[in-house]
Amino acid sequence: MRLDVENEMASRVRGGLRVNGAPALGRRRPNWWTGFFPSRMKYSQTGARAFCPLTGFERAKRAGCPRAGLAGAKCLGGRRLVLLLAAAVVLAASGAIRAASAAPDPRSAFISFTEFSRFTRSPGARTNEVILLSPEITAPIAWDELVLSWNVPPGVYLKAEARALYPERATRYYTLGQWSDDPARFPRRSVPGQRDADGEVRMDTLALNHAARRVQLRLTVGGAAEPSGLKFLGVSFCNTAAPIRKLAPNRAAWGKVLPVPERRQGEYEGGGGWCSPTSLSMVLAYWGERLQRPELNYTVPETARAIADGPRADTGNWPFNTAFAGRHPGLRAYVTRLGDIAEMEDWIAAGIPVILSVSSYLTRSPASGPDYGHLIVCVGFTDTGDVVANNPGVSVRKNVRARQVYAREQVVRNWARSKNTVYLIYPETAAIPANRLGHWDDGSAAAGAVEGKGQ
């Protein structure tokens, strides 16, 4: 409790708390919201991973004081409160900001950054290259899987690394991707062969053998005259042992279908494994029409080339898909994990389609072969709550249209294979749905901790 109060006092010193963009002084915060971070680090809660078809189907809760925050402060005598206020100022000045948190969903958490002043900067090996080292970050949950997402402008390349921090030691830094929109200048590839006693990297996912609470990130950014082109960084944590929290349906989405263009991967030479770029191209075309931005309407082959991963040109790397979308001005794109299907309904009700990773057995028989995973676009719900989706993998030979309806429970069961993974892509100015469990970036600070300045 003391840490929560210290953070609240420190935030008052800095000019007041804000929740979802509104001043929070004089109002009670949600119980899980315990902390203020001047780096504008934003925490949300979310879930984990299923691999896209081209590469195969890869694969607590920290209790906070129930009397934390302003209510908890009442249990302190005035003298102690003054001492805590002074301590908070010292903590703020030193950069050692801490907060306890009680995550509303022990299964997963999403943290986002749009400002990086708390990251330590050092020169890289190339001209106009900088290395950004994060402070130590305490997640709201114990996690054993992690996925990074990033948005950088055209011409900027990035290498993303992360290491887990245990109480007694740190793991090595694992490379979670090298991104570039011009692979002739800088590689665009995942890095295979990263397995040791602590865990492994499965294409773009760091999977630990033992859960951790803290992480440190290291980003190498370059390619621009001023190496500050990182617009957005998202970190998706997952505790794969925790259950998914059930929610009541959002019936406002029932009977609503968004006019997302239909495309089929089988129409293109070599498109047999292009479910992800085909889904991505459909969503970008949707926003191109809505925003009157024809430059967003890429063909499927153009999209596949723009996200191709390494010499094999795999297109199932999740962050590469969202990085391509997020390089466009005014768009926000990242990989995260939702909880119950009701949260997908929240997005449809807001007019935003959702790309989701499912078992390939959603759309074909298990007798047809191994489950390599599949990507589809949720575009709406029927009047009875079943899922309306654009499935890029339908048969072209039989002239099956991409728009299909799938039974709600069938989607829930097959989506769970990916730990409810989605791509969220939308305009930065969009009115996104209320963040009921904190499973996406909502522009507000939330639970978690930043400790120190990094070393």
C-alpha positions as CSV (number, residue, x, y, z in Angstrom):
1,M,0.0,0.0,0.0
2,R,2.8,2.4,0.8
3,L,4.1,2.2,-2.7
4,D,0.7,3.0,-4.2
5,V,0.3,6.1,-2.0
6,E,3.8,7.3,-2.8
7,N,3.0,7.1,-6.5
8,E,-0.3,8.9,-6.0
9,M,1.5,11.7,-4.1
10,A,4.2,11.9,-6.7
11,S,1.6,12.2,-9.4
12,R,0.0,15.1,-7.6
13,V,3.3,16.9,-7.3
14,R,3.6,16.6,-11.1
15,G,0.3,18.3,-11.7
16,G,-2.4,15.6,-11.3
17,L,-3.4,12.2,-12.3
18,R,-5.2,11.5,-15.6
19,V,-7.4,8.6,-16.4
20,N,-8.4,8.1,-20.0
21,G,-7.3,11.6,-20.7
22,A,-9.3,13.2,-17.9
23,P,-8.0,14.7,-14.7
24,A,-8.4,12.2,-11.9
25,L,-7.8,14.4,-8.8
26,G,-10.8,14.4,-6.6
27,R,-12.2,11.2,-8.1
28,R,-11.6,7.6,-7.0
29,R,-9.5,5.6,-9.4
30,P,-10.4,2.0,-10.4
31,N,-8.8,-0.4,-7.9
32,W,-6.4,-1.7,-10.5
33,W,-5.2,1.7,-11.5
34,T,-2.2,2.3,-9.2
35,G,0.5,4.5,-10.5
36,F,1.6,7.4,-12.6
37,F,4.5,7.2,-15.0
38,P,6.0,10.4,-16.5
39,S,7.4,8.4,-19.4
40,R,3.7,8.0,-20.5
41,M,4.1,4.3,-20.2
42,K,0.6,2.8,-20.7
43,Y,-0.3,-0.6,-19.3
44,S,-3.2,-2.7,-20.5
45,Q,-4.1,-6.3,-19.8
46,T,-4.2,-8.9,-22.6
47,G,-3.3,-12.6,-23.7
48,A,-0.9,-14.7,-26.1
49,R,-0.1,-16.6,-29.3
50,A,-0.8,-18.9,-32.2
51,F,1.5,-18.9,-35.2
52,C,0.4,-18.0,-38.7
53,P,0.0,-20.8,-41.3
54,L,3.2,-20.3,-43.3
55,T,5.5,-21.3,-40.4
56,G,3.4,-23.8,-38.4
57,F,1.4,-23.4,-35.3
58,E,3.9,-22.4,-32.6
59,R,3.3,-21.8,-29.9
60,A,-0.2,-14.2,-10.7
61,K,-2.0,-11.9,-10.5
62,R,0.0,-9.6,-8.3
63,A,-2.3,-8.6,-5.5
64,G,-2.4,-4.8,-4.7
65,C,-3.5,-3.3,-1.4
66,P,-7.4,-3.2,-1.5
67,R,-7.1,0.2,0.2
68,A,-4.6,1.6,-2.3
69,G,-4.9,5.1,-3.7
70,L,-6.8,8.0,-2.1
71,A,-8.9,5.7,0.0
72,G,-5.8,3.9,1.3
73,A,-4.3,7.3,2.1
74,K,-7.0,7.9,4.7
75,C,-5.5,5.1,6.9
76,L,-2.3,7.1,7.3
77,G,-1.8,9.8,9.9
78,G,-1.1,13.3,8.6
79,R,2.5,13.1,9.7
80,R,3.2,9.9,7.8
81,L,1.4,11.3,4.8
82,V,3.7,14.3,4.7
83,L,6.7,12.0,4.9
84,L,5.4,9.9,2.0
85,L,4.8,13.0,0.0
86,A,8.4,14.0,0.5
87,A,9.6,10.5,-0.3
88,A,7.5,10.5,-3.5
89,V,9.2,13.7,-4.7
90,V,12.6,12.1,-4.0
91,L,11.6,9.0,-6.0
92,A,10.3,11.2,-8.8
93,A,13.6,13.1,-9.0
94,S,15.7,9.9,-8.9
95,G,13.7,8.1,-11.6
96,A,13.0,5.2,-9.3
97,I,9.2,5.0,-9.7
98,R,7.4,2.0,-8.4
99,A,3.8,0.9,-8.1
100,A,2.0,-2.2,-6.9
101,S,-0.8,-3.4,-9.1
102,A,-3.7,-5.8,-9.1
103,A,-4.3,-6.7,-12.7
104,P,-8.0,-7.2,-13.6
105,D,-7.0,-10.1,-15.9
106,P,-4.2,-12.4,-14.5
107,R,-3.7,-14.0,-17.9
108,S,-2.3,-11.2,-20.0
109,A,-1.1,-7.6,-20.1
110,F,-0.3,-5.0,-22.7
111,I,2.1,-2.1,-22.1
112,S,2.6,0.7,-24.6
113,F,5.0,3.6,-25.0
114,T,4.7,6.7,-27.2
115,E,7.4,8.8,-25.5
116,F,10.9,7.5,-24.7
117,S,12.6,10.1,-22.5
118,R,13.0,7.5,-19.7
119,F,15.0,5.2,-22.0
120,T,18.8,5.5,-21.9
121,R,20.2,6.6,-25.3
122,S,23.6,5.6,-26.7
123,P,25.1,5.8,-30.2
124,G,24.8,2.8,-32.4
125,A,27.4,1.3,-34.8
126,R,26.0,3.1,-37.9
127,T,25.5,6.8,-38.7
128,N,22.2,8.2,-37.4
129,E,21.7,5.1,-35.3
130,V,20.7,5.1,-31.6
131,I,20.3,2.4,-29.0
132,L,17.4,2.9,-26.6
133,L,17.6,0.9,-23.4
134,S,14.4,0.9,-21.3
135,P,14.3,1.1,-17.5
136,E,13.4,-2.2,-15.8
137,I,9.7,-2.7,-16.3
138,T,7.6,-4.7,-13.9
139,A,4.6,-6.2,-15.6
140,P,1.2,-6.3,-13.8
141,I,1.3,-10.1,-14.1
142,A,3.7,-13.0,-14.0
143,W,4.4,-13.7,-17.6
144,D,6.0,-16.5,-19.6
145,E,5.4,-15.2,-23.1
146,L,6.1,-11.8,-24.6
147,V,5.5,-10.2,-28.1
148,L,6.7,-6.7,-29.1
149,S,5.0,-4.5,-31.6
150,W,6.3,-1.2,-33.0
151,N,5.3,1.6,-35.4
152,V,8.0,3.5,-37.2
153,P,7.8,5.8,-40.2
154,P,9.0,4.9,-43.7
155,G,12.8,4.7,-44.0
156,V,13.3,3.9,-40.3
157,Y,14.7,0.5,-39.3
158,L,14.6,-1.2,-36.0
159,K,16.0,-4.1,-34.1
160,A,14.0,-5.2,-31.0
161,E,15.4,-7.1,-28.1
162,A,14.1,-8.1,-24.7
163,R,15.4,-9.9,-21.6
164,A,13.6,-11.3,-18.6
165,L,14.7,-10.2,-15.2
166,Y,14.5,-12.6,-12.3
167,P,15.2,-11.6,-8.6
168,E,18.7,-13.2,-8.7
169,R,19.7,-12.7,-12.4
170,A,18.8,-11.6,-15.9
171,T,18.5,-13.7,-19.0
172,R,20.4,-12.9,-22.2
173,Y,18.9,-10.4,-24.6
174,Y,16.7,-12.2,-27.2
175,T,16.2,-10.7,-30.6
176,L,12.4,-10.5,-31.4
177,G,12.8,-9.0,-34.8
178,Q,14.7,-6.9,-37.3
179,W,12.4,-4.6,-39.2
180,S,13.0,-2.5,-42.3
181,D,10.9,-1.4,-45.2
182,D,14.0,-1.7,-47.4
183,P,15.8,-5.0,-46.7
184,A,18.5,-4.1,-49.1
185,R,19.7,-1.5,-46.6
186,F,18.8,-3.3,-43.3
187,P,17.5,-6.8,-42.7
188,R,13.8,-7.6,-42.2
189,R,13.9,-11.0,-40.5
190,S,13.2,-13.0,-37.5
191,V,16.2,-14.7,-35.9
192,P,16.1,-18.5,-35.5
193,G,18.1,-20.6,-33.2
194,Q,17.5,-18.6,-30.0
195,R,17.0,-21.4,-27.4
196,D,18.7,-21.8,-24.1
197,A,18.0,-23.0,-20.5
198,D,15.8,-19.9,-19.9
199,G,13.5,-20.1,-22.9
200,E,13.3,-19.6,-26.7
201,V,12.2,-17.3,-29.4
202,R,9.4,-18.8,-31.6
203,M,9.6,-16.5,-34.6
204,D,8.5,-13.4,-32.8
205,T,7.5,-14.6,-29.4
206,L,9.8,-14.9,-26.4
207,A,8.6,-18.0,-24.5
208,L,10.2,-18.6,-21.0
209,N,10.6,-21.8,-19.2
210,H,9.8,-20.1,-15.9
211,A,7.6,-17.1,-15.4
212,A,9.1,-13.7,-14.7
213,R,7.7,-10.3,-13.5
214,R,10.2,-7.9,-15.0
215,V,11.6,-7.2,-18.4
216,Q,14.1,-4.8,-20.0
217,L,13.9,-3.8,-23.6
218,R,16.7,-2.7,-26.0
219,L,15.9,-1.1,-29.3
220,T,18.3,-0.2,-32.1
221,V,16.7,2.5,-34.3
222,G,18.2,4.2,-37.3
223,G,17.8,5.1,-40.9
224,A,16.5,8.7,-40.4
225,A,18.4,11.9,-40.2
226,E,17.2,12.2,-36.6
227,P,17.0,8.8,-35.0
228,S,13.8,9.4,-33.1
229,G,11.4,7.8,-35.5
230,L,9.9,5.4,-33.1
231,K,6.2,6.4,-32.9
232,F,4.9,3.5,-30.8
233,L,6.0,0.5,-28.9
234,G,3.8,-2.2,-27.5
235,V,4.6,-5.1,-25.2
236,S,2.2,-8.0,-24.9
237,F,2.7,-10.3,-21.9
238,C,0.9,-13.6,-21.3
239,N,0.6,-16.0,-18.4
240,T,-0.2,-19.1,-20.3
241,A,-1.3,-21.0,-17.2
242,A,-4.0,-18.5,-16.2
243,P,-7.6,-18.9,-17.4
244,I,-9.5,-16.5,-19.6
245,R,-12.0,-14.2,-17.8
246,K,-15.6,-14.6,-19.1
247,L,-17.6,-11.5,-19.9
248,A,-21.3,-10.9,-20.8
249,P,-21.9,-10.4,-24.5
250,N,-22.0,-6.9,-26.0
251,R,-25.2,-7.2,-27.9
252,A,-24.7,-3.8,-29.5
253,A,-22.5,-5.6,-32.0
254,W,-25.1,-8.2,-32.9
255,G,-26.6,-7.7,-36.3
256,K,-23.8,-5.3,-37.3
257,V,-21.5,-6.1,-40.2
258,L,-18.8,-3.8,-41.4
259,P,-18.2,-3.2,-45.1
260,V,-14.7,-4.7,-45.2
261,P,-13.7,-5.7,-48.8
262,E,-13.5,-9.4,-49.5
263,R,-10.2,-11.0,-50.8
264,R,-9.0,-14.5,-51.2
265,Q,-5.4,-15.6,-51.0
266,G,-5.9,-18.4,-53.5
267,E,-6.4,-16.0,-56.3
268,Y,-2.7,-15.1,-56.3
269,E,0.3,-17.2,-57.4
270,G,2.2,-18.4,-54.4
271,G,-0.7,-17.2,-52.1
272,G,-1.4,-20.5,-50.4
273,G,0.2,-19.3,-47.1
274,W,-0.8,-15.6,-47.4
275,C,-3.7,-15.6,-45.0
276,S,-2.1,-12.9,-42.9
277,P,-1.2,-10.4,-45.6
278,T,-4.6,-11.0,-47.3
279,S,-6.4,-10.2,-44.0
280,L,-4.1,-7.2,-43.5
281,S,-4.8,-5.9,-47.0
282,M,-8.6,-6.2,-46.4
283,V,-8.4,-4.1,-43.3
284,L,-6.1,-1.5,-44.8
285,A,-8.5,-1.2,-47.8
286,Y,-11.4,-0.7,-45.4
287,W,-9.6,2.2,-43.8
288,G,-8.6,3.5,-47.2
289,E,-12.2,3.8,-48.1
290,R,-13.4,5.2,-44.8
291,L,-10.6,7.8,-44.6
292,Q,-10.5,8.5,-48.4
293,R,-6.9,7.5,-48.5
294,P,-6.4,5.3,-51.6
295,E,-2.7,4.8,-50.8
296,L,-3.9,2.3,-48.1
297,N,-5.5,0.0,-50.7
298,Y,-2.6,-2.4,-51.4
299,T,-2.9,-5.5,-53.4
300,V,-2.4,-8.8,-51.6
301,P,1.0,-9.5,-53.4
302,E,2.2,-5.9,-52.5
303,T,1.3,-6.5,-48.9
304,A,3.0,-10.0,-48.8
305,R,6.2,-8.5,-50.2
306,A,6.2,-5.6,-47.7
307,I,6.1,-8.0,-44.7
308,A,8.2,-10.9,-46.1
309,D,10.4,-12.3,-43.3
310,G,13.9,-13.2,-44.3
311,P,15.1,-15.4,-47.3
312,R,12.1,-17.7,-47.0
313,A,9.7,-14.7,-47.3
314,D,7.4,-16.0,-44.6
315,T,4.4,-13.8,-44.1
316,G,3.2,-15.0,-40.7
317,N,5.4,-12.8,-38.5
318,W,2.7,-10.9,-36.4
319,P,4.7,-7.7,-35.6
320,F,5.8,-7.4,-39.2
321,N,2.2,-7.3,-40.3
322,T,1.3,-4.6,-37.8
323,A,4.6,-2.7,-38.4
324,F,3.7,-2.4,-42.1
325,A,0.2,-1.0,-41.2
326,G,1.7,1.3,-38.5
327,R,4.3,2.9,-40.8
328,H,1.5,4.9,-42.4
329,P,0.8,8.4,-41.0
330,G,-2.1,8.5,-38.6
331,L,-2.5,4.7,-38.1
332,R,-1.9,2.8,-34.9
333,A,-1.3,-1.0,-35.3
334,Y,-0.2,-3.6,-32.8
335,V,-0.5,-7.2,-31.7
336,T,-2.3,-7.9,-28.5
337,R,-4.5,-10.5,-26.9
338,L,-8.1,-10.1,-26.0
339,G,-10.0,-12.0,-23.4
340,D,-13.6,-13.0,-24.0
341,I,-15.2,-12.8,-27.4
342,A,-17.3,-10.0,-25.9
343,E,-14.2,-7.7,-26.3
344,M,-14.2,-8.4,-30.0
345,E,-17.8,-7.3,-30.0
346,D,-16.7,-4.1,-28.4
347,W,-14.5,-3.3,-31.4
348,I,-17.1,-4.2,-34.0
349,A,-19.6,-2.0,-32.2
350,A,-17.1,0.8,-32.5
351,G,-16.8,0.2,-36.3
352,I,-13.3,-1.3,-36.2
353,P,-12.6,-4.8,-37.8
354,V,-10.4,-7.2,-35.9
355,I,-7.8,-9.6,-37.5
356,L,-7.7,-12.7,-35.3
357,S,-5.4,-15.8,-35.3
358,V,-7.3,-19.1,-35.1
359,S,-6.7,-22.7,-35.5
360,S,-6.9,-23.8,-39.1
361,Y,-9.5,-26.3,-38.0
362,L,-12.0,-23.5,-37.8
363,T,-12.2,-23.6,-41.5
364,R,-11.2,-27.1,-42.4
365,S,-11.4,-30.7,-41.1
366,P,-8.7,-32.0,-38.7
367,A,-8.5,-35.0,-41.1
368,S,-7.1,-32.7,-43.7
369,G,-3.7,-32.5,-42.1
370,P,-1.7,-30.6,-39.3
371,D,-3.0,-27.4,-37.7
372,Y,-0.8,-24.6,-39.1
373,G,-2.9,-21.8,-37.8
374,H,-4.9,-19.3,-39.8
375,L,-5.8,-15.5,-39.9
376,I,-9.3,-14.2,-40.6
377,V,-11.0,-10.8,-40.3
378,C,-13.9,-10.5,-37.9
379,V,-16.2,-8.0,-39.6
380,G,-19.4,-8.4,-37.5
381,F,-21.9,-10.6,-35.8
382,T,-25.2,-12.1,-36.7
383,D,-28.5,-11.2,-34.9
384,T,-27.9,-14.2,-32.7
385,G,-24.2,-13.5,-31.9
386,D,-22.4,-15.8,-34.3
387,V,-19.2,-14.4,-36.0
388,V,-19.3,-12.9,-39.5
389,A,-15.8,-13.1,-40.9
390,N,-13.8,-12.5,-44.1
391,N,-11.9,-15.8,-44.5
392,P,-9.1,-15.4,-47.0
393,G,-8.6,-19.1,-47.2
394,V,-11.8,-20.2,-48.9
395,S,-11.8,-22.2,-52.0
396,V,-11.3,-20.2,-55.2
397,R,-11.8,-23.3,-57.4
398,K,-15.2,-23.7,-55.9
399,N,-15.9,-20.0,-56.1
400,V,-16.6,-19.7,-52.4
401,R,-16.9,-16.1,-51.2
402,A,-14.7,-14.9,-48.4
403,R,-17.6,-13.7,-46.3
404,Q,-18.6,-16.6,-44.0
405,V,-20.5,-17.1,-40.8
406,Y,-19.0,-19.3,-38.0
407,A,-20.8,-20.5,-34.8
408,R,-19.8,-18.4,-31.8
409,E,-18.6,-21.3,-29.7
410,Q,-16.7,-22.7,-32.7
411,V,-14.7,-19.4,-33.0
412,V,-14.1,-19.2,-29.2
413,R,-12.7,-22.8,-29.2
414,N,-10.4,-22.3,-32.2
415,W,-9.3,-18.7,-31.3
416,A,-8.2,-20.0,-27.9
417,R,-5.4,-22.0,-29.7
418,S,-3.7,-18.6,-30.3
419,K,-4.4,-17.4,-26.8
420,N,-6.9,-15.0,-28.3
421,T,-4.4,-13.1,-30.4
422,V,-5.5,-10.2,-32.6
423,Y,-4.1,-7.4,-34.8
424,L,-5.7,-4.1,-33.9
425,I,-5.4,-1.5,-36.7
426,Y,-7.2,1.8,-36.6
427,P,-6.7,5.6,-37.1
428,E,-5.0,7.3,-34.1
429,T,-8.0,9.6,-33.9
430,A,-10.5,6.7,-33.8
431,A,-13.0,6.5,-30.9
432,I,-11.9,3.1,-29.7
433,P,-14.1,1.1,-27.3
434,A,-14.0,1.4,-23.5
435,N,-11.1,-0.6,-22.2
436,R,-13.0,-2.8,-19.8
437,L,-10.1,-5.0,-18.8
438,G,-7.3,-2.9,-20.1
439,H,-6.5,-5.3,-23.0
440,W,-5.4,-2.6,-25.5
441,D,-3.7,0.8,-25.8
442,D,-6.2,3.5,-24.7
443,G,-3.8,6.4,-24.2
444,S,-3.9,6.4,-20.4
445,A,-1.5,5.3,-17.7
446,A,-2.4,2.2,-15.8
447,A,-1.0,-0.5,-13.5
448,G,2.6,-1.6,-13.4
449,A,6.0,-0.2,-12.6
450,V,9.1,1.3,-14.0
451,E,12.2,0.9,-11.9
452,G,15.4,2.7,-12.4
453,K,16.9,4.2,-15.6
454,G,18.3,1.1,-17.1
455,Q,22.0,0.2,-17.3
